[in-house]
């Protein structure tokens, strides 16, 4: 068994224009002082990384790693959540998702998608130059507006959507394979890959591509009322990344999992800081340890109530307390009788029996 690495912190919710959150060096020091050992970097934020430069210059990548090493932390993975979302956008979301892309491609979905693809290809090379083995992203969504079948969906609509999604991602997956990096899709409502079944549908379209894997985040499963512990058992071979994020679902006579268009603090299902929600993290960390999960426990902080800096401070200790230092021997080794094959045969009463011809 392997001991999970951590604690680590996804920086997307913390980077800003005010110190210490406005440069990689200063935010690294802040995180390290809280007890974090790794940082997951949002690749779209130029205050933290120049993605194109990282894809073309190992020297620059060494400088990035050196900046973090000065504070005793490392880069765990890069993230292209925003760019990955733009690989596949239903027209209903064009205006809203334009904000994820540079101004020169706004109002031009084809150009925006091409830009997103180029970003993912850069991320593959940058991850390789940084010596990383996994990458975090979203799948994008063509079929999400039709998740609830009313009016009845036309026959073949969903199949066509997933076929197209697979076509768009296949060359990207191949590029990551060339870079020896896994693509880990965060299974997330709003994405076409939002539960186990939809991940399987996508996997079929990319012919079981070995680089198509999962970023496991139990908070999104709580909000869907999905068995998040059983999910680990079913998809153990594909889970390559782990976001440690809490959530709660408080049953209500007035709203359900769709939450009635309410603000986050008024939703039946909402994200919470670690330890404030309902996720059974003791069982999750135990399952991942038993499955030899070879990755980082990364805090993705989102909470409808608590201040982010408090969530980050508490989260580092929470993850540290939940990481299981796996044992190197069985607990009952003291009772080992040191038997051998001959002794085993005597114990079973077969030592003197001859096999029947």
C-alpha positions in Angstrom: 0.0 0.0 0.0 1.0 3.6 -0.5 0.6 6.7 1.7 -1.3 9.5 0.0 0.7 12.6 -0.6 -0.4 15.9 0.9 -1.8 18.1 2.0 -2.0 20.1 -1.2 -4.0 23.1 -2.3 -5.8 24.1 -5.5 -5.0 27.8 -6.0 -7.9 28.8 -8.3 -10.1 30.0 -5.4 -7.3 31.9 -3.7 -5.2 33.8 -6.3 -6.0 37.5 -6.5 -4.6 41.0 -7.0 -3.7 41.6 -3.4 -0.6 40.2 -1.6 0.1 37.4 -0.7 -2.2 36.0 -3.4 -0.9 37.8 -6.4 2.4 36.0 -7.2 3.4 32.4 -7.3 6.2 33.0 -4.8 4.1 34.9 -2.2 1.1 32.5 -2.4 3.5 29.6 -2.1 4.9 31.0 1.1 1.4 31.6 2.4 0.4 28.1 1.7 3.5 26.5 3.0 3.1 28.5 6.3 -0.3 26.8 6.6 1.2 23.4 6.2 0.7 22.6 2.6 3.2 20.5 0.7 1.9 20.8 -2.8 0.1 23.3 -5.0 -2.2 22.6 -7.9 -1.8 25.5 -10.4 -4.7 26.9 -12.5 -3.0 27.3 -15.9 -5.2 30.2 -17.1 -3.9 32.6 -14.5 -0.8 34.4 -15.7 -0.1 35.7 -12.3 1.0 32.1 -11.5 2.2 30.6 -14.8 2.9 31.5 -18.4 1.5 28.3 -20.0 3.0 28.8 -23.4 6.4 29.5 -21.9 6.1 26.4 -19.7 5.3 24.3 -22.8 8.4 25.5 -24.6 11.0 26.1 -22.0 12.3 23.6 -19.5 14.5 26.3 -18.0 11.3 28.3 -17.2 9.8 25.2 -15.7 12.8 24.7 -13.5 12.5 28.3 -12.4 8.9 27.7 -11.4 9.8 24.6 -9.5 12.6 26.4 -7.8 10.3 29.2 -6.7 8.1 26.7 -4.9 11.1 24.7 -3.6 12.3 27.8 -1.8 9.2 27.5 0.3 9.2 23.7 0.7 6.3 23.0 -1.7 6.0 21.4 -5.1 3.6 21.6 -8.1 1.2 18.6 -7.9 -0.6 19.2 -11.2 -1.7 21.8 -13.7 -5.4 22.6 -14.2 -7.2 23.6 -17.4 -10.8 23.5 -16.0 -11.7 26.7 -17.9 -10.1 25.8 -21.2 -11.4 22.2 -21.0 -14.9 23.6 -20.6 -14.5 25.3 -24.0 -13.7 22.1 -25.9 -17.4 21.5 -26.1 -20.0 24.3 -25.5 -23.7 24.1 -26.3 -24.9 27.3 -28.0 -27.1 28.1 -25.0 -24.0 28.9 -23.0 -21.9 30.7 -25.7 -22.3 34.2 -24.1 -21.5 33.0 -20.6 -18.5 30.9 -21.5 -16.9 33.6 -23.7 -15.6 35.0 -20.4 -13.3 32.0 -20.1 -11.5 32.9 -23.3 -9.5 35.9 -24.6 -11.4 38.8 -26.1 -10.2 38.1 -29.6 -12.3 34.9 -29.8 -15.5 36.2 -28.2 -18.6 35.7 -30.3 -16.8 33.1 -32.4 -17.4 29.6 -31.0 -15.2 27.9 -33.6 -12.2 30.1 -32.9 -12.9 29.8 -29.1 -12.8 26.0 -29.4 -9.6 26.1 -31.5 -8.0 28.3 -28.8 -9.1 25.9 -26.1 -7.6 22.9 -28.0 -4.3 24.8 -28.3 -4.3 25.5 -24.6 -4.8 21.8 -23.8 -1.9 20.9 -26.1 0.3 23.4 -24.4 -0.7 22.0 -21.0 0.4 18.5 -22.1 3.8 19.8 -23.0 4.0 22.0 -19.9 3.1 19.1 -17.7 5.8 17.0 -19.3 8.4 19.8 -18.8 7.4 20.1 -15.2 7.7 16.3 -14.6 4.1 15.9 -13.8 2.1 12.7 -14.4 -1.5 13.9 -14.1 -3.6 16.9 -15.3 -6.9 18.3 -14.1 -9.6 19.5 -16.5 -13.3 19.6 -17.4 -14.8 17.7 -20.4 -17.1 20.4 -21.7 -20.8 19.7 -22.5 -22.9 19.5 -25.6 -25.8 17.5 -24.1 -26.2 19.1 -20.7 -29.3 21.2 -21.6 -31.0 17.8 -22.2 -30.1 16.1 -19.0 -33.8 15.9 -17.9 -35.8 14.4 -20.8 -38.6 16.9 -21.2 -39.7 17.3 -23.9 -38.7 13.8 -25.0 -35.2 13.8 -26.5 -35.0 13.0 -30.2 -33.6 9.5 -30.7 -29.8 9.5 -31.1 -29.3 13.0 -29.7 -27.2 11.9 -26.7 -25.3 9.4 -28.8 -24.4 12.0 -31.3 -23.3 14.4 -28.6 -20.9 11.9 -27.0 -19.6 10.8 -30.4 -18.7 14.4 -31.1 -17.2 14.9 -27.6 -15.0 11.8 -28.2 -13.8 13.1 -31.5 -12.8 16.4 -30.0 -10.9 14.9 -27.1 -9.2 12.0 -28.9 -6.3 14.0 -30.4 -5.9 15.8 -27.1 -5.7 12.5 -25.2 -3.1 11.3 -27.7 -1.0 14.4 -27.1 -1.1 13.8 -23.4 -0.2 10.1 -24.0 2.8 11.3 -25.9 3.7 13.5 -22.9 3.1 10.5 -20.5 0.5 12.4 -18.6 -3.0 11.3 -17.5 -6.0 13.6 -18.3 -8.2 13.6 -15.2 -11.8 14.8 -15.8 -13.5 16.3 -12.8 -16.8 14.5 -12.8 -19.1 17.5 -12.3 -22.7 18.6 -12.9 -22.7 21.0 -15.9 -20.3 18.7 -17.7 -21.3 15.9 -20.0 -19.1 13.7 -17.7 -21.1 14.2 -14.5 -21.4 10.7 -13.1 -20.1 7.2 -13.6 -22.5 6.3 -16.5 -21.6 9.3 -18.5 -17.9 8.7 -17.9 -18.4 5.2 -19.3 -20.2 6.6 -22.3 -17.3 8.9 -23.0 -14.7 6.2 -22.5 -16.5 4.0 -25.1 -16.2 6.9 -27.6 -12.4 7.3 -27.0 -12.0 3.5 -27.3 -11.0 3.1 -23.6 -8.1 5.5 -24.0 -5.6 4.8 -21.2 -5.1 8.5 -20.6 -8.9 9.2 -20.0 -9.1 9.2 -16.2 -11.0 10.7 -13.3 -10.5 13.5 -10.8 -12.5 12.2 -7.9 -14.4 14.9 -5.9 -17.0 13.5 -3.6 -18.7 16.9 -3.0 -20.3 16.7 -6.5 -21.7 13.3 -5.7 -23.3 14.4 -2.5 -25.2 17.1 -4.4 -26.4 14.4 -6.9 -27.1 11.9 -4.1 -24.8 9.4 -5.7 -22.9 6.7 -3.8 -19.5 8.3 -3.6 -17.9 5.5 -1.7 -19.1 2.8 -4.1 -17.9 5.0 -6.9 -14.3 4.5 -5.7 -14.8 0.7 -5.8 -16.2 0.8 -9.4 -13.7 3.2 -10.9 -10.6 2.5 -8.8 -8.5 1.9 -11.9 -9.4 5.3 -13.4 -9.2 7.5 -10.4 -5.8 9.3 -10.7 -6.5 12.6 -8.8 -8.4 13.5 -5.7 -10.0 16.8 -4.7 -10.8 16.9 -1.0 -14.0 19.0 -0.9 -16.9 18.8 1.5 -20.6 19.2 0.9 -24.0 18.7 2.5 -27.5 17.8 1.3 -30.2 18.8 3.7 -33.5 17.3 2.6 -36.3 19.8 2.2 -40.0 19.8 1.4 -39.5 22.9 -0.8 -36.5 21.9 -3.0 -34.5 19.0 -4.2 -31.2 18.3 -5.9 -32.0 21.1 -8.5 -32.3 23.6 -5.6 -34.9 25.9 -7.1 -32.5 28.5 -8.6 -31.5 29.6 -5.2 -28.2 31.2 -4.1 -25.6 28.9 -2.7 -26.3 29.6 0.9 -30.0 28.8 0.3 -29.6 25.6 -1.6 -30.6 22.2 -0.3 -27.2 20.9 -1.5 -24.2 23.2 -1.0 -20.4 23.0 -0.7 -18.8 23.4 2.7 -15.4 23.7 4.2 -13.7 20.5 5.2 -15.3 19.0 8.3 -18.4 21.2 8.1 -20.3 19.0 5.6 -21.4 15.4 5.4 -18.7 13.6 3.4 -17.3 10.6 5.1 -13.6 11.3 4.6 -12.4 8.7 6.9 -13.9 6.0 4.7 -12.6 7.8 1.5 -9.0 8.0 2.7 -9.2 4.4 3.9 -10.4 3.2 0.5 -7.8 5.1 -1.4 -5.0 3.8 0.9 -6.2 0.2 0.4 -6.3 0.8 -3.4 -2.7 2.0 -3.5 -3.8 5.5 -4.8 -0.6 7.1 -5.9 -1.6 10.7 -5.8 -2.1 13.9 -3.8 -4.9 14.8 -1.5 -5.7 18.3 -2.8 -8.0 20.7 -1.1 -10.4 22.5 -3.4 -12.0 25.0 -1.1 -15.5 26.1 -1.8 -18.0 27.0 0.9 -21.3 29.0 1.0 -20.6 30.3 4.5 -17.0 30.3 5.7 -14.2 32.7 4.9 -11.7 31.2 2.4 -8.6 31.9 4.5 -10.2 30.1 7.5 -11.1 27.2 5.2 -7.5 27.0 3.9 -6.0 27.0 7.3 -8.4 24.4 8.7 -8.2 22.3 5.6 -4.4 21.8 5.8 -4.7 20.2 9.2 -7.9 18.3 8.3 -6.1 16.6 5.4 -3.0 15.9 7.4 -5.1 14.3 10.1 -6.9 12.1 7.5 -3.9 10.8 5.6 -3.2 7.3 6.6 0.5 6.4 7.0 0.1 2.8 5.7 1.5 -0.1 7.6 4.5 -2.1 6.3 3.5 -5.3 8.1 0.3 -7.1 9.2 -0.9 -6.4 12.7 -0.8 -10.1 13.6 2.7 -10.8 12.4 3.7 -11.3 16.0 1.8 -14.6 15.9 3.4 -15.9 12.8 4.3 -19.6 13.4 6.8 -19.7 10.6 5.3 -22.7 8.9 6.4 -24.2 5.5 4.8 -26.3 2.8 5.3 -29.6 4.6 3.8 -28.1 7.8 0.8 -26.8 5.8 0.2 -30.3 4.4 0.3 -31.8 7.8 -2.1 -29.1 9.1 -4.6 -30.0 6.3 -4.2 -33.7 6.9 -2.9 -34.3 3.3 0.8 -34.9 4.0 0.5 -38.7 3.6 -2.1 -38.8 0.9 -1.3 -39.7 -2.7 -3.0 -38.1 -5.6 -5.5 -40.2 -7.6 -4.3 -41.1 -11.1 
